[in-house]
Amino acid sequence: MRTRGALSASGASVLLLALLVLVPIVVLLAAWQQEQWATWQHLLDTVLWRLVGNTLFLMVGVTAGVLLLGVSLAWCVATLEFPGRRWLQWALLLPMAMPAYVLAFVMVDLLDYAGPVQTFLRQWLPALDFSARHPLWVVITLSLVLYPYVYMLARLAFEAQGRAVLEQARILGDTASSAFFRVALPMARPGIAAGLALALMETLADFGAVSIFNFDTFTTAIYKSWYGLFNLQAAAQLASLLLLFVVVALWLERRGRSRARYSEIGGRQTLRSRPRLAWGVTLFAFAVLFLAFLLPFSRLLYWVIDNGLMQVDARFLNLIWRTFLLGTMAAVLVLTLAGWLAWVKRHQPSPSVSVAVRLATLGYALPGSVLAVGIMISFSAVEGWLADLGLGIVLVSTLAALLLAYVVRFMAVGFGPVENALQQVRPSLVEAARTLGASSAEVGRRVYVPMMLPGLLTALLLVGIDVMKEMPATLLLRPFGWDTLAVRIYELTAEGEWQRAAAPALTLVLLGLIPVMVLTRRRAERLNSPRN
């Protein structure tokens, strides 16, 4: 039953979930009430302006990198015919399975002075010597890992346009390049802006890659303030400054899409006629795929084979088990809460519920380090309040705090597929089942579950793998003895133990391939369905 008017108990529960996202933000802003003049004077005199400059440099550099790679590859795959296009169109999504910090330490190993790249080049240029930790390599690494966000959404936008739009532009006198920049690119801007926003959120949230390159940003400063200076309030104030960059990125994304509107012209049928090109585009696409996935994957595989099964001991198996257990628990929690959000939004479409759902799914824009600081301060305050009441309940550095961070951070990841799956269940099907005498339980078991199952499994896999790869929140909030594969990779790479980090890194990459394969398979099924 759809209800409007007064907020029901279900609507109030959605508002409560929205508060889970708002509380860490409010706590971070409240941290400015405590004076930290000495700490801030030290930061101003030493690293603050470098942090701001490095963060801006990353945002600008990654923006240019992911747009160049993502848009160009999406355009070629969507509108052109070239050798290998059928397998490259899905293979170009494989870098999504490669965590940025994994590609980072492989890049440092390959580009270091004693690494294979410089060793090979010095045969012709003996005086050659460049730094493997130059800031440009950070931008290249993050761009190679994050371009699939733009590629995926831009490709959908270009395919929706068809070729009729470009043909009409050519008839009106535009050249091929001007038709692309004046017609196709502006029409695809909403999808490109959405993909760019996701890439920038991941850039601002990154901790592992910038740590490996010794490139200080706000995420590394938050960690050092917490564990180095043991100053949680200063870490909270730094985290609130990082939120400013997040807000700016979101504002730019909204502005980029606010006036952009487009509609399909021609449909997918017009894409059957594609201009044929030679091997140039194939070489470009394969080069990107090689650098972003094939090269680091083969390097990890070489290290694992070279070391044999020395690292596969009880500790390594425990790391895999704890990583899998955390991913499963968080995914089930997110799936349950996301399903409830989608259900309430559908059956109680009030403005307050819509706003609450939007707030509840805002956590993906919050870096893990920001969430960790906000949750830690909140739990510390609650723990102190309970202690005053004589209740010695430990909340800080517990699984509850870590799972809360996962739920807030990845609610949007699970909500999208669940909401889309719920929309597949038309109200007429439910009404027909009720007319035939089915009970509510039977309707759920025989109508909702079968139709929503693909979307639910997709959400479960996406959230689970994202949780397994997540590093900042896990590193800051994990209970004692709850190291994961991501934490182990950080510990080993911090000591320069690249080869020992290969086994946990390769395990994470193989796990990350699962949702990529599911997404490509579902997309292929949609393209081959009779409606298309």
Contacts in CASP RR format, 6 or more apart in sequence:
PFRMAT RR
TARGET T0000
AUTHOR 0000-0000-0000
METHOD contacts of the structure
MODEL  1
MRTRGALSASGASVLLLALLVLVPIVVLLAAWQQEQWATWQHLLDTVLWR
LVGNTLFLMVGVTAGVLLLGVSLAWCVATLEFPGRRWLQWALLLPMAMPA
YVLAFVMVDLLDYAGPVQTFLRQWLPALDFSARHPLWVVITLSLVLYPYV
YMLARLAFEAQGRAVLEQARILGDTASSAFFRVALPMARPGIAAGLALAL
METLADFGAVSIFNFDTFTTAIYKSWYGLFNLQAAAQLASLLLLFVVVAL
WLERRGRSRARYSEIGGRQTLRSRPRLAWGVTLFAFAVLFLAFLLPFSRL
LYWVIDNGLMQVDARFLNLIWRTFLLGTMAAVLVLTLAGWLAWVKRHQPS
PSVSVAVRLATLGYALPGSVLAVGIMISFSAVEGWLADLGLGIVLVSTLA
ALLLAYVVRFMAVGFGPVENALQQVRPSLVEAARTLGASSAEVGRRVYVP
MMLPGLLTALLLVGIDVMKEMPATLLLRPFGWDTLAVRIYELTAEGEWQR
AAAPALTLVLLGLIPVMVLTRRRAERLNSPRN
1 347 0 8 1.000
2 347 0 8 1.000
2 348 0 8 1.000
2 349 0 8 1.000
3 347 0 8 1.000
3 348 0 8 1.000
3 350 0 8 1.000
4 348 0 8 1.000
4 349 0 8 1.000
4 350 0 8 1.000
5 350 0 8 1.000
7 15 0 8 1.000
7 350 0 8 1.000
7 352 0 8 1.000
7 353 0 8 1.000
8 348 0 8 1.000
10 340 0 8 1.000
10 343 0 8 1.000
10 344 0 8 1.000
10 347 0 8 1.000
10 348 0 8 1.000
11 344 0 8 1.000
11 348 0 8 1.000
11 350 0 8 1.000
11 352 0 8 1.000
11 353 0 8 1.000
11 356 0 8 1.000
13 340 0 8 1.000
13 344 0 8 1.000
14 340 0 8 1.000
14 341 0 8 1.000
14 344 0 8 1.000
14 345 0 8 1.000
14 353 0 8 1.000
14 356 0 8 1.000
14 357 0 8 1.000
14 360 0 8 1.000
15 352 0 8 1.000
15 356 0 8 1.000
17 337 0 8 1.000
17 341 0 8 1.000
17 356 0 8 1.000
17 360 0 8 1.000
17 411 0 8 1.000
18 355 0 8 1.000
18 356 0 8 1.000
18 357 0 8 1.000
18 359 0 8 1.000
18 360 0 8 1.000
20 360 0 8 1.000
20 404 0 8 1.000
20 407 0 8 1.000
20 408 0 8 1.000
21 359 0 8 1.000
21 360 0 8 1.000
21 362 0 8 1.000
21 363 0 8 1.000
21 366 0 8 1.000
21 408 0 8 1.000
21 411 0 8 1.000
22 359 0 8 1.000
23 374 0 8 1.000
23 378 0 8 1.000
24 366 0 8 1.000
24 370 0 8 1.000
24 371 0 8 1.000
24 373 0 8 1.000
24 374 0 8 1.000
24 375 0 8 1.000
24 378 0 8 1.000
24 408 0 8 1.000
25 243 0 8 1.000
25 366 0 8 1.000
25 374 0 8 1.000
27 236 0 8 1.000
27 374 0 8 1.000
27 377 0 8 1.000
27 378 0 8 1.000
27 381 0 8 1.000
28 236 0 8 1.000
28 237 0 8 1.000
28 239 0 8 1.000
28 240 0 8 1.000
28 243 0 8 1.000
28 370 0 8 1.000
28 373 0 8 1.000
28 374 0 8 1.000
28 377 0 8 1.000
29 240 0 8 1.000
31 233 0 8 1.000
31 236 0 8 1.000
31 237 0 8 1.000
31 240 0 8 1.000
31 377 0 8 1.000
32 237 0 8 1.000
32 240 0 8 1.000
34 233 0 8 1.000
36 231 0 8 1.000
36 233 0 8 1.000
36 234 0 8 1.000
36 237 0 8 1.000
39 225 0 8 1.000
39 229 0 8 1.000
39 231 0 8 1.000
39 234 0 8 1.000
40 48 0 8 1.000
40 234 0 8 1.000
40 237 0 8 1.000
43 221 0 8 1.000
43 234 0 8 1.000
47 216 0 8 1.000
47 221 0 8 1.000
50 216 0 8 1.000
51 216 0 8 1.000
51 217 0 8 1.000
51 218 0 8 1.000
51 221 0 8 1.000
54 135 0 8 1.000
54 215 0 8 1.000
54 216 0 8 1.000
54 217 0 8 1.000
55 204 0 8 1.000
55 217 0 8 1.000
55 218 0 8 1.000
55 242 0 8 1.000
55 245 0 8 1.000
57 135 0 8 1.000
57 139 0 8 1.000
58 138 0 8 1.000
58 139 0 8 1.000
58 142 0 8 1.000
58 203 0 8 1.000
58 204 0 8 1.000
58 210 0 8 1.000
58 215 0 8 1.000
58 217 0 8 1.000
59 200 0 8 1.000
59 203 0 8 1.000
59 204 0 8 1.000
59 245 0 8 1.000
59 249 0 8 1.000
61 139 0 8 1.000
61 143 0 8 1.000
62 139 0 8 1.000
62 142 0 8 1.000
62 143 0 8 1.000
62 146 0 8 1.000
62 199 0 8 1.000
62 200 0 8 1.000
62 203 0 8 1.000
63 196 0 8 1.000
63 199 0 8 1.000
63 200 0 8 1.000
64 143 0 8 1.000
65 139 0 8 1.000
65 143 0 8 1.000
65 147 0 8 1.000
66 143 0 8 1.000
66 146 0 8 1.000
66 147 0 8 1.000
66 149 0 8 1.000
66 150 0 8 1.000
66 195 0 8 1.000
66 196 0 8 1.000
66 199 0 8 1.000
67 150 0 8 1.000
67 192 0 8 1.000
67 196 0 8 1.000
68 143 0 8 1.000
69 143 0 8 1.000
69 144 0 8 1.000
69 147 0 8 1.000
69 150 0 8 1.000
69 151 0 8 1.000
69 288 0 8 1.000
70 147 0 8 1.000
70 148 0 8 1.000
70 150 0 8 1.000
70 151 0 8 1.000
70 154 0 8 1.000
71 150 0 8 1.000
71 151 0 8 1.000
71 154 0 8 1.000
71 185 0 8 1.000
71 188 0 8 1.000
71 192 0 8 1.000
72 284 0 8 1.000
73 92 0 8 1.000
73 147 0 8 1.000
73 151 0 8 1.000
73 155 0 8 1.000
73 284 0 8 1.000
73 285 0 8 1.000
73 288 0 8 1.000
74 150 0 8 1.000
74 151 0 8 1.000
74 152 0 8 1.000
74 154 0 8 1.000
74 155 0 8 1.000
74 157 0 8 1.000
74 158 0 8 1.000
75 154 0 8 1.000
75 158 0 8 1.000
75 180 0 8 1.000
75 184 0 8 1.000
76 82 0 8 1.000
76 85 0 8 1.000
76 281 0 8 1.000
76 284 0 8 1.000
76 285 0 8 1.000
77 85 0 8 1.000
77 88 0 8 1.000
77 89 0 8 1.000
77 92 0 8 1.000
77 155 0 8 1.000
77 285 0 8 1.000
78 155 0 8 1.000
78 158 0 8 1.000
78 159 0 8 1.000
78 271 0 8 1.000
79 158 0 8 1.000
79 162 0 8 1.000
79 163 0 8 1.000
79 166 0 8 1.000
79 271 0 8 1.000
79 274 0 8 1.000
79 275 0 8 1.000
80 274 0 8 1.000
80 275 0 8 1.000
80 276 0 8 1.000
80 277 0 8 1.000
80 281 0 8 1.000
81 274 0 8 1.000
81 275 0 8 1.000
81 276 0 8 1.000
81 277 0 8 1.000
82 276 0 8 1.000
82 277 0 8 1.000
82 278 0 8 1.000
82 279 0 8 1.000
82 280 0 8 1.000
82 281 0 8 1.000
82 282 0 8 1.000
83 278 0 8 1.000
83 279 0 8 1.000
83 282 0 8 1.000
84 282 0 8 1.000
85 282 0 8 1.000
88 282 0 8 1.000
88 285 0 8 1.000
88 286 0 8 1.000
88 289 0 8 1.000
89 155 0 8 1.000
90 520 0 8 1.000
90 523 0 8 1.000
90 524 0 8 1.000
91 289 0 8 1.000
92 148 0 8 1.000
92 151 0 8 1.000
92 285 0 8 1.000
92 288 0 8 1.000
92 289 0 8 1.000
93 148 0 8 1.000
93 151 0 8 1.000
93 152 0 8 1.000
93 516 0 8 1.000
93 519 0 8 1.000
93 520 0 8 1.000
94 289 0 8 1.000
94 292 0 8 1.000
94 293 0 8 1.000
94 513 0 8 1.000
94 516 0 8 1.000
95 144 0 8 1.000
95 145 0 8 1.000
95 147 0 8 1.000
95 148 0 8 1.000
95 289 0 8 1.000
95 292 0 8 1.000
95 293 0 8 1.000
96 145 0 8 1.000
96 148 0 8 1.000
96 149 0 8 1.000
96 512 0 8 1.000
96 515 0 8 1.000
96 516 0 8 1.000
97 293 0 8 1.000
97 509 0 8 1.000
97 512 0 8 1.000
97 513 0 8 1.000
97 515 0 8 1.000
97 516 0 8 1.000
98 145 0 8 1.000
98 292 0 8 1.000
98 293 0 8 1.000
98 296 0 8 1.000
98 297 0 8 1.000
98 509 0 8 1.000
99 145 0 8 1.000
99 469 0 8 1.000
99 471 0 8 1.000
99 486 0 8 1.000
99 505 0 8 1.000
99 508 0 8 1.000
99 509 0 8 1.000
100 141 0 8 1.000
100 142 0 8 1.000
100 145 0 8 1.000
100 146 0 8 1.000
100 202 0 8 1.000
100 206 0 8 1.000
100 208 0 8 1.000
100 209 0 8 1.000
101 206 0 8 1.000
101 207 0 8 1.000
101 208 0 8 1.000
101 209 0 8 1.000
101 211 0 8 1.000
101 212 0 8 1.000
101 471 0 8 1.000
101 486 0 8 1.000
101 489 0 8 1.000
101 490 0 8 1.000
101 493 0 8 1.000
102 296 0 8 1.000
102 300 0 8 1.000
102 489 0 8 1.000
102 505 0 8 1.000
102 508 0 8 1.000
102 509 0 8 1.000
103 141 0 8 1.000
103 144 0 8 1.000
103 145 0 8 1.000
103 209 0 8 1.000
103 292 0 8 1.000
103 296 0 8 1.000
104 138 0 8 1.000
104 141 0 8 1.000
104 208 0 8 1.000
104 209 0 8 1.000
104 212 0 8 1.000
104 213 0 8 1.000
104 493 0 8 1.000
105 212 0 8 1.000
105 489 0 8 1.000
105 493 0 8 1.000
105 496 0 8 1.000
105 498 0 8 1.000
105 501 0 8 1.000
105 505 0 8 1.000
106 295 0 8 1.000
106 296 0 8 1.000
106 299 0 8 1.000
106 300 0 8 1.000
106 498 0 8 1.000
107 132 0 8 1.000
107 137 0 8 1.000
107 140 0 8 1.000
107 141 0 8 1.000
107 296 0 8 1.000
108 132 0 8 1.000
108 133 0 8 1.000
108 137 0 8 1.000
108 212 0 8 1.000
108 213 0 8 1.000
108 498 0 8 1.000
109 115 0 8 1.000
109 299 0 8 1.000
109 498 0 8 1.000
110 116 0 8 1.000
110 117 0 8 1.000
110 132 0 8 1.000
110 295 0 8 1.000
110 299 0 8 1.000
111 117 0 8 1.000
111 118 0 8 1.000
111 130 0 8 1.000
111 132 0 8 1.000
111 137 0 8 1.000
112 118 0 8 1.000
112 132 0 8 1.000
113 129 0 8 1.000
113 132 0 8 1.000
118 128 0 8 1.000
118 129 0 8 1.000
118 130 0 8 1.000
121 128 0 8 1.000
122 128 0 8 1.000
133 213 0 8 1.000
133 214 0 8 1.000
133 215 0 8 1.000
135 213 0 8 1.000
135 215 0 8 1.000
137 213 0 8 1.000
138 209 0 8 1.000
138 210 0 8 1.000
138 213 0 8 1.000
138 215 0 8 1.000
141 209 0 8 1.000
141 213 0 8 1.000
142 202 0 8 1.000
142 203 0 8 1.000
142 206 0 8 1.000
142 209 0 8 1.000
144 288 0 8 1.000
144 291 0 8 1.000
144 292 0 8 1.000
145 292 0 8 1.000
146 198 0 8 1.000
146 199 0 8 1.000
146 202 0 8 1.000
146 203 0 8 1.000
147 199 0 8 1.000
147 288 0 8 1.000
147 292 0 8 1.000
149 195 0 8 1.000
149 196 0 8 1.000
149 198 0 8 1.000
149 199 0 8 1.000
149 202 0 8 1.000
150 192 0 8 1.000
150 195 0 8 1.000
150 196 0 8 1.000
150 199 0 8 1.000
152 195 0 8 1.000
153 191 0 8 1.000
153 192 0 8 1.000
153 194 0 8 1.000
153 195 0 8 1.000
154 188 0 8 1.000
154 191 0 8 1.000
154 192 0 8 1.000
154 195 0 8 1.000
156 191 0 8 1.000
157 187 0 8 1.000
157 188 0 8 1.000
157 190 0 8 1.000
157 191 0 8 1.000
157 192 0 8 1.000
157 262 0 8 1.000
158 184 0 8 1.000
158 188 0 8 1.000
159 268 0 8 1.000
159 271 0 8 1.000
160 262 0 8 1.000
160 264 0 8 1.000
160 267 0 8 1.000
160 268 0 8 1.000
161 184 0 8 1.000
161 187 0 8 1.000
161 188 0 8 1.000
161 262 0 8 1.000
161 264 0 8 1.000
161 265 0 8 1.000
161 266 0 8 1.000
161 267 0 8 1.000
162 264 0 8 1.000
162 265 0 8 1.000
162 266 0 8 1.000
162 267 0 8 1.000
162 268 0 8 1.000
162 270 0 8 1.000
162 271 0 8 1.000
163 266 0 8 1.000
163 270 0 8 1.000
163 271 0 8 1.000
163 273 0 8 1.000
163 274 0 8 1.000
164 265 0 8 1.000
164 266 0 8 1.000
164 267 0 8 1.000
164 270 0 8 1.000
165 183 0 8 1.000
165 184 0 8 1.000
165 187 0 8 1.000
165 265 0 8 1.000
165 266 0 8 1.000
166 176 0 8 1.000
166 179 0 8 1.000
166 180 0 8 1.000
166 183 0 8 1.000
166 184 0 8 1.000
169 178 0 8 1.000
169 179 0 8 1.000
169 182 0 8 1.000
169 183 0 8 1.000
170 176 0 8 1.000
170 179 0 8 1.000
174 182 0 8 1.000
174 183 0 8 1.000
185 192 0 8 1.000
186 260 0 8 1.000
187 262 0 8 1.000
188 262 0 8 1.000
189 256 0 8 1.000
189 257 0 8 1.000
189 260 0 8 1.000
189 262 0 8 1.000
190 256 0 8 1.000
190 257 0 8 1.000
190 260 0 8 1.000
190 261 0 8 1.000
190 262 0 8 1.000
191 257 0 8 1.000
193 253 0 8 1.000
193 256 0 8 1.000
193 257 0 8 1.000
193 260 0 8 1.000
194 253 0 8 1.000
194 257 0 8 1.000
196 253 0 8 1.000
197 249 0 8 1.000
197 250 0 8 1.000
197 252 0 8 1.000
197 253 0 8 1.000
200 249 0 8 1.000
200 253 0 8 1.000
201 246 0 8 1.000
201 249 0 8 1.000
201 364 0 8 1.000
201 365 0 8 1.000
201 367 0 8 1.000
204 218 0 8 1.000
204 219 0 8 1.000
204 242 0 8 1.000
204 245 0 8 1.000
204 246 0 8 1.000
204 249 0 8 1.000
204 367 0 8 1.000
205 219 0 8 1.000
205 366 0 8 1.000
205 367 0 8 1.000
205 368 0 8 1.000
205 369 0 8 1.000
205 472 0 8 1.000
206 217 0 8 1.000
206 219 0 8 1.000
207 219 0 8 1.000
207 220 0 8 1.000
207 223 0 8 1.000
207 369 0 8 1.000
207 471 0 8 1.000
207 472 0 8 1.000
207 475 0 8 1.000
208 471 0 8 1.000
208 472 0 8 1.000
208 490 0 8 1.000
208 493 0 8 1.000
210 216 0 8 1.000
210 217 0 8 1.000
210 219 0 8 1.000
210 220 0 8 1.000
211 220 0 8 1.000
211 490 0 8 1.000
211 493 0 8 1.000
211 494 0 8 1.000
212 493 0 8 1.000
218 238 0 8 1.000
218 239 0 8 1.000
218 241 0 8 1.000
218 242 0 8 1.000
218 245 0 8 1.000
218 369 0 8 1.000
219 242 0 8 1.000
219 367 0 8 1.000
219 369 0 8 1.000
219 472 0 8 1.000
221 238 0 8 1.000
222 235 0 8 1.000
222 238 0 8 1.000
222 239 0 8 1.000
222 242 0 8 1.000
222 369 0 8 1.000
222 370 0 8 1.000
222 373 0 8 1.000
223 235 0 8 1.000
223 369 0 8 1.000
223 472 0 8 1.000
223 475 0 8 1.000
223 476 0 8 1.000
225 231 0 8 1.000
225 232 0 8 1.000
225 234 0 8 1.000
225 235 0 8 1.000
225 238 0 8 1.000
226 232 0 8 1.000
226 235 0 8 1.000
226 373 0 8 1.000
226 476 0 8 1.000
232 373 0 8 1.000
232 376 0 8 1.000
232 377 0 8 1.000
232 380 0 8 1.000
235 373 0 8 1.000
236 373 0 8 1.000
236 374 0 8 1.000
236 377 0 8 1.000
239 367 0 8 1.000
239 369 0 8 1.000
239 370 0 8 1.000
239 373 0 8 1.000
239 374 0 8 1.000
240 370 0 8 1.000
242 367 0 8 1.000
242 369 0 8 1.000
242 370 0 8 1.000
243 366 0 8 1.000
243 370 0 8 1.000
246 365 0 8 1.000
246 366 0 8 1.000
246 367 0 8 1.000
246 370 0 8 1.000
250 365 0 8 1.000
268 527 0 8 1.000
268 532 0 8 1.000
297 506 0 8 1.000
297 509 0 8 1.000
299 502 0 8 1.000
300 502 0 8 1.000
300 505 0 8 1.000
300 506 0 8 1.000
300 509 0 8 1.000
301 506 0 8 1.000
303 498 0 8 1.000
303 499 0 8 1.000
303 502 0 8 1.000
303 503 0 8 1.000
304 502 0 8 1.000
304 503 0 8 1.000
304 506 0 8 1.000
306 499 0 8 1.000
307 499 0 8 1.000
307 500 0 8 1.000
307 502 0 8 1.000
307 503 0 8 1.000
311 500 0 8 1.000
311 503 0 8 1.000
312 503 0 8 1.000
316 503 0 8 1.000
316 504 0 8 1.000
319 483 0 8 1.000
319 484 0 8 1.000
319 485 0 8 1.000
319 488 0 8 1.000
319 504 0 8 1.000
320 485 0 8 1.000
320 507 0 8 1.000
322 482 0 8 1.000
322 483 0 8 1.000
322 484 0 8 1.000
323 468 0 8 1.000
323 484 0 8 1.000
323 485 0 8 1.000
323 486 0 8 1.000
324 468 0 8 1.000
326 402 0 8 1.000
326 403 0 8 1.000
326 406 0 8 1.000
326 467 0 8 1.000
326 468 0 8 1.000
326 474 0 8 1.000
326 482 0 8 1.000
326 484 0 8 1.000
327 406 0 8 1.000
327 463 0 8 1.000
327 464 0 8 1.000
327 467 0 8 1.000
327 468 0 8 1.000
328 464 0 8 1.000
329 399 0 8 1.000
329 403 0 8 1.000
330 403 0 8 1.000
330 406 0 8 1.000
330 407 0 8 1.000
330 410 0 8 1.000
330 463 0 8 1.000
330 464 0 8 1.000
330 467 0 8 1.000
331 459 0 8 1.000
331 460 0 8 1.000
331 461 0 8 1.000
331 463 0 8 1.000
331 464 0 8 1.000
331 467 0 8 1.000
332 460 0 8 1.000
333 403 0 8 1.000
333 406 0 8 1.000
333 407 0 8 1.000
334 406 0 8 1.000
334 407 0 8 1.000
334 410 0 8 1.000
334 411 0 8 1.000
334 413 0 8 1.000
334 414 0 8 1.000
334 459 0 8 1.000
334 463 0 8 1.000
335 414 0 8 1.000
335 418 0 8 1.000
335 456 0 8 1.000
335 459 0 8 1.000
335 460 0 8 1.000
335 463 0 8 1.000
337 407 0 8 1.000
337 411 0 8 1.000
338 411 0 8 1.000
338 414 0 8 1.000
338 415 0 8 1.000
338 416 0 8 1.000
338 418 0 8 1.000
338 419 0 8 1.000
338 459 0 8 1.000
339 415 0 8 1.000
339 418 0 8 1.000
339 422 0 8 1.000
341 357 0 8 1.000
341 360 0 8 1.000
341 361 0 8 1.000
341 411 0 8 1.000
341 415 0 8 1.000
341 418 0 8 1.000
341 419 0 8 1.000
342 415 0 8 1.000
342 418 0 8 1.000
342 419 0 8 1.000
342 422 0 8 1.000
343 422 0 8 1.000
344 353 0 8 1.000
344 357 0 8 1.000
345 353 0 8 1.000
345 354 0 8 1.000
345 357 0 8 1.000
345 419 0 8 1.000
346 422 0 8 1.000
346 423 0 8 1.000
357 415 0 8 1.000
360 411 0 8 1.000
360 415 0 8 1.000
361 411 0 8 1.000
361 412 0 8 1.000
361 415 0 8 1.000
362 412 0 8 1.000
363 371 0 8 1.000
363 408 0 8 1.000
363 409 0 8 1.000
363 411 0 8 1.000
363 412 0 8 1.000
364 409 0 8 1.000
364 410 0 8 1.000
364 411 0 8 1.000
364 412 0 8 1.000
364 413 0 8 1.000
366 408 0 8 1.000
366 409 0 8 1.000
367 472 0 8 1.000
368 405 0 8 1.000
368 409 0 8 1.000
368 470 0 8 1.000
368 472 0 8 1.000
368 473 0 8 1.000
369 472 0 8 1.000
369 473 0 8 1.000
369 476 0 8 1.000
371 405 0 8 1.000
371 408 0 8 1.000
371 409 0 8 1.000
371 473 0 8 1.000
372 405 0 8 1.000
372 472 0 8 1.000
372 473 0 8 1.000
372 476 0 8 1.000
372 477 0 8 1.000
373 476 0 8 1.000
375 401 0 8 1.000
375 404 0 8 1.000
375 405 0 8 1.000
375 408 0 8 1.000
375 477 0 8 1.000
376 396 0 8 1.000
376 401 0 8 1.000
376 476 0 8 1.000
376 477 0 8 1.000
379 395 0 8 1.000
379 396 0 8 1.000
379 398 0 8 1.000
379 401 0 8 1.000
380 395 0 8 1.000
380 396 0 8 1.000
382 395 0 8 1.000
383 392 0 8 1.000
383 393 0 8 1.000
383 394 0 8 1.000
383 395 0 8 1.000
383 396 0 8 1.000
386 392 0 8 1.000
386 393 0 8 1.000
386 395 0 8 1.000
395 401 0 8 1.000
397 477 0 8 1.000
397 478 0 8 1.000
397 479 0 8 1.000
397 480 0 8 1.000
398 479 0 8 1.000
399 479 0 8 1.000
399 482 0 8 1.000
401 477 0 8 1.000
402 473 0 8 1.000
402 474 0 8 1.000
402 477 0 8 1.000
402 478 0 8 1.000
402 479 0 8 1.000
402 482 0 8 1.000
405 473 0 8 1.000
405 477 0 8 1.000
406 467 0 8 1.000
406 470 0 8 1.000
406 473 0 8 1.000
409 470 0 8 1.000
409 473 0 8 1.000
410 463 0 8 1.000
410 464 0 8 1.000
410 466 0 8 1.000
410 467 0 8 1.000
413 459 0 8 1.000
413 462 0 8 1.000
413 463 0 8 1.000
413 466 0 8 1.000
414 459 0 8 1.000
414 462 0 8 1.000
414 463 0 8 1.000
415 459 0 8 1.000
416 459 0 8 1.000
417 455 0 8 1.000
417 456 0 8 1.000
417 458 0 8 1.000
417 459 0 8 1.000
417 462 0 8 1.000
418 452 0 8 1.000
418 455 0 8 1.000
418 456 0 8 1.000
418 459 0 8 1.000
420 455 0 8 1.000
421 451 0 8 1.000
421 452 0 8 1.000
421 453 0 8 1.000
421 454 0 8 1.000
421 455 0 8 1.000
421 456 0 8 1.000
421 459 0 8 1.000
422 448 0 8 1.000
422 452 0 8 1.000
424 451 0 8 1.000
424 452 0 8 1.000
425 447 0 8 1.000
425 448 0 8 1.000
425 451 0 8 1.000
425 452 0 8 1.000
429 447 0 8 1.000
429 451 0 8 1.000
430 443 0 8 1.000
430 447 0 8 1.000
433 442 0 8 1.000
433 443 0 8 1.000
433 446 0 8 1.000
433 447 0 8 1.000
434 443 0 8 1.000
438 446 0 8 1.000
438 447 0 8 1.000
454 522 0 8 1.000
457 518 0 8 1.000
458 515 0 8 1.000
458 518 0 8 1.000
458 519 0 8 1.000
458 522 0 8 1.000
461 514 0 8 1.000
461 515 0 8 1.000
461 518 0 8 1.000
462 515 0 8 1.000
465 511 0 8 1.000
465 512 0 8 1.000
465 514 0 8 1.000
465 515 0 8 1.000
468 484 0 8 1.000
468 485 0 8 1.000
468 486 0 8 1.000
468 508 0 8 1.000
468 511 0 8 1.000
468 512 0 8 1.000
469 486 0 8 1.000
469 508 0 8 1.000
469 511 0 8 1.000
469 512 0 8 1.000
470 486 0 8 1.000
471 486 0 8 1.000
471 487 0 8 1.000
471 489 0 8 1.000
471 490 0 8 1.000
474 484 0 8 1.000
474 486 0 8 1.000
474 487 0 8 1.000
475 486 0 8 1.000
475 487 0 8 1.000
475 490 0 8 1.000
478 484 0 8 1.000
478 487 0 8 1.000
483 491 0 8 1.000
485 504 0 8 1.000
485 505 0 8 1.000
485 507 0 8 1.000
485 508 0 8 1.000
486 504 0 8 1.000
486 508 0 8 1.000
488 501 0 8 1.000
488 504 0 8 1.000
489 501 0 8 1.000
489 504 0 8 1.000
489 505 0 8 1.000
489 508 0 8 1.000
492 498 0 8 1.000
492 500 0 8 1.000
492 501 0 8 1.000
492 504 0 8 1.000
493 501 0 8 1.000
526 532 0 8 1.000
END
